[in-house]
């Protein structure tokens, strides 16, 4: 098939403007591409990775079309085949027409915080051991999309044309906003979204949980092992980390240990297992690990031994 023709058909497919004849033409190519792994594998490794990242949005756009809009051909092939075919067709069209989408990835290392200004002037503060990825530029007619791993506090600007701002949390969860301030945390298979100001909507594609949940200010939604909870909270407790502070309200020491591991990169061991259930209330500075350890030693009257990246609580 002629190179520009492929790109043209994919564009019409994604916008649901493709005619039956054009759909058949693309499906024939799709079927052929899904059986020919040389199209993608023959590219240099660097180009394959760039294409894989750049085409991610188009891949999900194609495989998530409503079932009623798929032809019998697409209903018959397996999901792995659809994904492979979408990637192959999309990657080939992308490679041919030389239309690269440049992504930027920014990471905060353990014990580090980073302030990130996004292309639209919105900002995100990354907590330690966290990262975000997004396009280097956002056009006025597309959604503003960002992928996060770890924990980040978002301050999103509203645009005149009401562009959606979408935070991709996991493969099955995203947060959609217009203008707001909120905290997102993904650790140990648990997702937390806390809204400080504005309004956000969580969209989920998991069995056993609602498709959408709307948050109002001072609400926290937690999703863990297909169990979703929503409650009113003190937002300071969930966003104070960006001010290098920690607030406790009958918080078990085991939760503090997870924070030290996830954010600062330490391995925590409890010689005395009963200590895990000791409760903490109050406020302490969390910018430096030593400040946290001193506060824990004094408030709980316990011993904490530090050996490299290991912490022993006794």
C-alpha distance (Angstrom), angle and dihedral (degrees) to the residues before:
residue distance angle dihedral
X1 . . .
X2 3.80 . .
X3 3.77 111.5 .
X4 3.79 101.3 -122.4
X5 3.79 90.0 43.6
X6 3.82 90.3 63.0
X7 3.78 92.7 52.5
X8 3.82 90.7 46.5
X9 3.80 93.2 52.3
X10 3.81 93.3 46.9
X11 3.80 90.1 51.8
X12 3.82 91.3 51.8
X13 3.82 90.5 45.6
X14 3.79 93.0 54.1
X15 3.82 92.1 48.0
X16 3.83 92.5 47.1
X17 3.80 90.7 -122.5
X18 3.78 96.9 114.0
X19 3.83 118.2 124.2
X20 3.83 122.5 -130.9
X21 3.80 90.6 -106.2
X22 3.79 92.8 49.1
X23 3.80 90.5 45.8
X24 3.80 90.4 54.2
X25 3.80 90.0 48.8
X26 3.79 91.9 52.3
X27 3.81 93.2 43.7
X28 3.78 90.9 54.0
X29 3.78 89.8 53.7
X30 3.80 90.0 42.2
X31 3.81 90.8 55.5
X32 3.77 91.6 49.4
X33 3.83 93.8 45.7
X34 3.80 93.0 50.8
X35 3.82 89.3 60.7
X36 3.80 96.7 45.6
X37 3.80 112.1 73.5
X38 3.80 93.2 174.8
X39 3.82 92.5 79.6
X40 3.76 93.8 74.0
X41 3.79 104.4 19.9
X42 3.79 93.2 57.7
X43 3.81 91.7 66.4
X44 3.82 121.5 95.6
X45 3.81 114.2 -91.8
X46 3.80 93.6 -113.1
X47 3.80 91.7 51.6
X48 3.80 92.3 46.4
X49 3.80 91.5 54.2
X50 3.80 92.7 46.5
X51 3.78 91.4 49.8
X52 3.81 92.8 44.9
X53 3.81 91.8 55.1
X54 3.78 95.7 40.3
X55 3.79 94.2 48.8
X56 3.80 95.8 47.9
X57 3.78 95.0 99.4
X58 3.80 92.4 49.1
X59 3.79 91.6 49.0
X60 3.79 93.1 55.9
X61 3.80 91.3 41.4
X62 3.79 90.6 57.2
X63 3.80 100.2 43.0
X64 3.81 93.6 44.7
X65 3.81 96.9 58.4
X66 3.78 114.0 129.0
X67 3.82 113.9 -87.5
X68 3.80 91.3 -124.7
X69 3.78 90.8 62.5
X70 3.81 95.0 52.8
X71 3.73 120.8 97.1
X72 3.85 121.3 -126.9
X73 3.80 88.3 -99.0
X74 3.81 92.3 62.0
X75 3.79 92.7 43.0
X76 3.79 91.1 56.5
X77 3.80 100.4 51.5
X78 3.80 121.3 80.2
X79 3.79 124.6 -105.3
X80 3.82 93.1 -111.4
X81 3.78 88.7 52.7
X82 3.81 91.8 48.9
X83 3.79 91.4 50.8
X84 3.80 92.6 46.6
X85 3.78 92.3 46.8
X86 3.80 92.5 46.6
X87 3.79 91.0 50.6
X88 3.78 93.3 47.3
X89 3.79 95.6 46.6
X90 3.79 93.4 42.2
X91 3.78 94.3 45.2
X92 3.79 92.3 48.5
X93 3.79 93.8 48.6
X94 3.79 90.7 45.5
X95 3.78 92.7 49.1
X96 3.78 93.1 47.1
X97 3.79 99.4 50.3
X98 3.84 93.9 41.3
X99 3.77 96.0 -132.5
X100 3.80 102.8 148.1
X101 3.78 121.7 -172.9
X102 3.78 108.7 -150.8
X103 3.79 115.9 -143.3
X104 3.78 126.6 -162.9
X105 3.80 123.1 -153.4
X106 3.79 121.9 -164.5
X107 3.78 123.8 -173.5
X108 3.79 135.5 -168.8
X109 3.80 111.4 -149.8
X110 3.79 124.7 -141.6
X111 3.84 112.7 -57.3
X112 3.81 89.9 8.8
X113 3.80 132.9 113.8
X114 3.80 123.7 -159.3
X115 3.79 130.7 -166.7
X116 3.80 111.1 -144.7
X117 3.80 124.4 -167.1
X118 3.79 111.5 -154.6
X119 3.83 125.4 -145.5
X120 3.83 93.1 -95.5
X121 3.81 95.0 48.4
X122 3.80 94.1 -99.0
X123 3.79 114.6 132.2
X124 3.77 138.7 -145.0
X125 3.79 127.0 -166.6
X126 3.79 111.4 -149.6
X127 3.77 121.0 -148.0
X128 3.80 121.0 -144.5
X129 3.81 117.5 -63.8
X130 3.82 92.7 18.1
X131 3.79 136.8 117.7
X132 3.80 143.2 -173.0
X133 3.79 131.7 -156.6
X134 3.80 126.8 -164.0
X135 3.79 143.4 146.7
X136 3.79 114.6 -77.9
X137 3.81 89.6 -125.9
X138 3.81 134.3 23.0
X139 3.78 121.6 -150.1
X140 3.80 120.7 -140.1
X141 3.81 93.6 -116.0
X142 3.81 98.6 52.1
X143 3.79 135.3 73.0
X144 3.78 116.6 -96.9
X145 3.80 103.8 -120.2
X146 3.78 131.6 -175.9
X147 3.80 133.5 173.3
X148 3.81 119.9 -144.8
X149 3.78 134.9 -168.6
X150 3.80 119.8 -173.4
X151 3.81 118.8 1.3
X152 3.77 133.9 -29.4
X153 3.80 140.1 163.1
X154 3.80 113.8 -137.6
X155 3.80 128.9 -154.2
X156 3.81 104.4 -173.7
X157 3.79 125.8 -164.6
X158 3.77 121.1 -140.3
X159 3.82 115.6 -126.1
X160 3.79 127.9 -144.2
X161 3.79 92.9 -117.5
X162 3.84 91.8 47.5
X163 3.80 94.9 -115.6
X164 3.77 113.3 -167.9
X165 3.80 116.4 -115.9
X166 3.79 110.7 -150.9
X167 3.79 125.7 -171.1
X168 3.80 112.2 -162.4
X169 3.78 105.3 -147.2
X170 3.80 101.1 170.6
X171 3.80 135.4 -15.7
X172 3.80 88.9 -85.2
X173 3.82 103.2 32.8
X174 3.78 132.3 61.2
X175 3.80 135.0 164.3
X176 3.80 119.3 -136.0
X177 3.82 121.7 -161.1
X178 3.80 142.8 160.3
X179 3.80 103.5 -160.7
X180 3.78 122.7 -15.7
X181 3.79 151.7 111.1
X182 3.76 118.5 -110.6
X183 3.80 144.4 146.9
X184 3.81 124.9 -125.1
X185 3.78 123.4 -166.4
X186 3.81 128.7 179.6
X187 3.79 114.3 178.9
X188 3.82 133.4 146.2
X189 3.81 93.9 -6.1
X190 3.81 92.1 -52.9
X191 3.81 123.0 117.3
X192 3.81 122.8 -158.3
X193 3.80 127.5 -177.5
X194 3.81 118.2 -176.7
X195 3.81 120.5 -175.3
X196 3.78 118.4 -148.6
X197 3.80 100.5 170.1
X198 3.81 137.1 2.2
X199 3.80 124.6 8.9
X200 3.79 134.1 -62.6
X201 3.78 136.3 -179.2
X202 3.78 124.5 -148.1
X203 3.80 114.3 -147.7
X204 3.79 115.9 -159.7
X205 3.78 135.9 -175.6
X206 3.76 102.0 -167.7
X207 3.78 130.4 117.8
X208 3.78 114.4 -108.9
X209 3.82 97.8 23.8
X210 3.83 132.1 85.7
X211 3.80 118.6 -89.9
X212 3.80 91.6 -127.2
X213 3.79 136.9 15.8
X214 3.81 123.3 -172.1
X215 3.79 120.1 -148.4
X216 3.79 127.4 -152.0
X217 3.84 123.0 -160.9
X218 3.81 115.1 -65.4
X219 3.79 93.5 21.0
X220 3.79 127.1 125.6
X221 3.80 125.3 -158.1
X222 3.81 118.6 -164.6
X223 3.79 125.1 -169.8
X224 3.79 118.9 -170.9
X225 3.81 129.1 153.8
X226 3.81 91.5 -11.9
X227 3.81 91.3 -54.5
X228 3.80 114.5 121.7
X229 3.81 124.0 -164.8
X230 3.79 130.8 179.9
X231 3.79 125.5 -167.9
X232 3.80 145.7 154.2
X233 3.81 113.6 -97.3
X234 3.77 143.5 172.2
X235 3.84 99.8 -99.1
X236 3.79 92.0 -151.7
X237 3.77 90.3 69.1
X238 3.81 91.5 59.6
X239 3.81 100.7 38.9
X240 3.80 103.1 34.0
X241 3.81 90.5 96.7
X242 3.82 89.8 78.7
X243 3.82 87.4 62.8
X244 3.81 88.5 48.4
X245 3.79 92.3 -109.3
X246 3.80 135.3 119.8
X247 3.79 124.4 -150.9
X248 3.78 120.3 -160.3
X249 3.78 129.4 -164.4
X250 3.79 108.6 178.6
X251 3.81 87.3 -39.7
X252 3.83 115.4 173.1
X253 3.79 116.3 -120.7
X254 3.81 87.4 -124.2
X255 3.84 88.4 68.7
X256 3.79 90.9 52.1
X257 3.80 88.4 51.3
X258 3.83 90.1 54.6
X259 3.81 89.2 51.3
X260 3.81 91.2 52.3
X261 3.80 90.1 50.2
X262 3.80 99.6 42.0
X263 3.80 99.6 39.5
X264 3.79 104.0 27.5
X265 3.80 102.1 29.3
X266 3.81 100.2 -120.6
X267 3.79 127.7 141.4
X268 3.80 109.0 -132.3
X269 3.80 123.4 -157.1
X270 3.80 127.0 -176.7
X271 3.79 112.4 -145.9
X272 3.79 86.9 -178.9
X273 3.84 103.2 46.4
X274 3.80 92.0 -165.0
X275 3.80 89.1 69.7
X276 3.79 90.3 71.9
X277 3.80 89.6 74.0
X278 3.81 96.5 48.6
X279 3.81 109.2 120.5
X280 3.80 128.5 -132.4
X281 3.81 130.7 -159.5
X282 3.78 128.5 177.8
X283 3.80 138.7 41.9
X284 3.79 134.6 -62.9
X285 3.78 139.4 170.7
X286 3.80 111.4 -98.4
X287 3.78 102.9 -178.2
X288 3.80 93.2 99.0
X289 3.77 126.4 39.1
X290 3.82 91.6 -140.3
X291 3.83 90.4 58.5
X292 3.80 89.8 52.8
X293 3.80 92.9 48.7
X294 3.79 93.2 48.0
X295 3.81 90.8 51.0
X296 3.80 92.0 48.6
X297 3.80 93.1 48.3
X298 3.81 92.6 50.0
X299 3.80 99.4 41.0
X300 3.81 97.2 43.6
X301 3.80 98.4 29.2
X302 3.79 92.5 -130.0
X303 3.78 136.6 136.7
X304 3.80 120.3 -112.4
X305 3.79 119.1 -173.4
X306 3.79 119.3 -163.0
X307 3.80 119.6 -155.2
X308 3.79 113.4 170.3
X309 3.77 105.4 -60.3
X310 3.81 93.2 -16.0
X311 3.81 125.4 97.9
X312 3.80 120.9 -165.9
X313 3.81 116.4 -161.5
X314 3.82 115.3 -158.2
